Amino acid sequence: MKNVMVRPYTAADYPALLTIQQEAFPPPFPEELWWQKDHIQSHVDTFPEGGLLAEVDGVPAGSATSLIITFDGKPHTWDEVSDSGYIRKSHDPNGDSQYGIDLCVRPTMRGKGVAQALYEARKQTVRELGLKRFIAACRIPDFHQCAHALSVEEYVQAVVSGERTDLVLTFMLKQGLRPISILPNYVEDAESHHYAVLVEWNPS
């Protein structure tokens, strides 16, 4: 990761952030779901520490967005926790948990430690702000391959035990995050059968 630099993004970084999303989520991903300028401005105005841009040798490579919440363990959707991506209404500056709502890496930059660097930066924010945890709801995109044979609970346990691998959940486990609940209908995601797995990292 020696060539990966992570810094807070600003509204001026919008073209780079859009390029990252366009390459990470190409069609048929709906382009209306890419970040818009007013999303980025809202992130910067609401919680600037939570908007991160990773660069490899000065080239934009990946980004991540977070907010702070008071975690109550209740089921929720991405729209609810993220304020439909704006974070203004859902961010709680007096909350106890940093919640990651987005992370993406350009395909040409994958395998260079970009996502890991972004997670390390998120963990450092948790420490600096004295929060209890970092949490995120991760996709399980390989679930569709075996959903006919396994329940979502059985699938998650198989990934945790190492019997199976999942493109996203396995990566999360390697970053030290652990599953704490399963969220149905978190976001429209056919590969994950619309489930997400809420994962947690504690600084202690």
N, C-alpha and C positions, 0 to 999 in steps of 0.2 A: 504493500500500500504506500510505499515511499513516494510515488509520483502522484498520489491522490490527495487533493486538497479540498477540504469542506469548509464552506463559509455560509453565513446567512444570505439568502437571496433578497433582492430588492425588486421594485416594480420595473426597473430598467432591465432586469434579467428576463423579462417576459418572452422575448423572441427565443432565447436559448431554452427556456422551460418548455415552450410550445414544441420546439424541435425535438426535445427529449421525449415528450409524450407522443408526438406523431410517429416517431420511430419505434418507441416501446409498445404502442398500441395502434398498429396500422389497421386500415380497413380489413374486415368489415366492422371493426370497433367504431361505434358512433362518434363522429367528430364533435358532436355537441357535448360530449362528455369530457373532452379535453379541457384543461384549465383555460378560462377566459381572463382577460386583463383585469376585470373587476374582482375575480377570485383572488388573484395574486395581490392586488392592492389591499384587499380585505385581510389577507394573511399577514402582510407586512404591517398594517395598521393595528391589528388585533394582538398578534403574538409573533413578533419578528424572530424570536429565538427558535421558533418551531419550523420556519421555512428554510430549508437547506439546499444548497447547490454544491454538487461535487464536480471537480474538474480534474482531468488527467493531463498533466503537462500543459495546463492552461486551457484545455478544450473541454467544454461542458459535456459531462458524461452521465450524470444522474441527479435526481432530486428527491426530496422527501418533505412532507408537510405534517405537522402535528398541532395539537392544541392541548389545553389543560382542562381536565374535568374532575369532579368529585365522583369517584367510582363507587357505585352502589350494587354492582353485580347483576343488575336487571337486564333482561334481553332488550336489544335495540337494533336498529338498522343503521346502515351507513348514512343515509339522509338525515336521520335523527341526530346522530352523534356529531356529524360534520356541519350541521346547518346547511344541508345541500351543497357542501363544499365551501361555504363562505366563512364558517367558524365563528361569526360575530355573536350569534345568539347562544351557542353551545359552549364557548370558551369561558372558563371560570378561573380568573387569576388567583383566586384563593383556594383552588382545588388541590387534590392530593396526588393526581396521576397525570402523566403525560400520555396522550393517546395519539398514535400514528394513524393518519387517515389515507396516506398515499406514499408510495415509494416506487420509483421506476428508474431503469437504467437503459441507456441506448444499447441495442443489440451488439454493435461493434465494440462496445466498451465492457461487455460482460466478461467475467473471468479475470478482471484486473483488481478485484478487491473493492470496487466502488460501493456496492450495497453494504458490505461489511464496514467500510469507513463511515457511511451514513448512520449505521446503527451504533457505532462507537460514539459518534457525535451526539446522537439522541441520548445514550446512556450518560454521557458527560453532562448534558443539560439536566437530566434527572438529579444527578449529584449536586450540581451547582445551585439548583433551585430548592434542594432539600425535599424532593418529592418522594413518595412511598414506592412508586413503581413506574415502569413503562409498560403500556399495554397496546395491543393492536389486534384487529380481527383479520386473520390471514385466510386467503383462498386455499382450497384443497383441489387444485385443478386436475389431479390424477384420479380423483374419486370416481369420476364417471366410468372409468375402465373396469371397476369392480363393484359398482353400486348394486348390480343385480344379485351379488352374492353376499355383500357385507352391509350392515347398517353403518350409518355415519360414525356412531360411537365405536364400533368394531374397527372401522378403517383408521380412525385417529389413534386408537390404541396400538394397532399394528405398525403404524408409522413411528409412534413413540418408542415402541419396543425394538425397532429396527428390522422388523419382518418385511416391511414395505417402505418404499421411499415416495415422497411427494415433492414436486418441484418447489413448492413454497414452504410447506410445513417443515420439511426436513431442513431447509435452510434456516428457518426460525429456530429450530432446536439447536442447531450448531452455533447460533448467536447467544445461546443461554436462555432463551425464552421457553416457557412451559405452558401447555394448554390448561385453561381453567374452566372453560365452558364452550358449548357449541351453540351457535346462533343461527336459527333457521330464517330463511328469507332476508338475509342480511343485505344482499344486493343481487341484482339479476345476473346470474352467472351459471350458465348451463353446465359447464365442466364440473363445477363444484356442487351441482344440484341445488344451487342457491344457498348453500350453507357457508358459514365462515367459522373458523376456530379462534376464539379469543385466547390470546397468549400473553404471558406476563413475564417481566424481568424485574427482579428486586435488587437494589444496590447493595444490600447487606450481604 
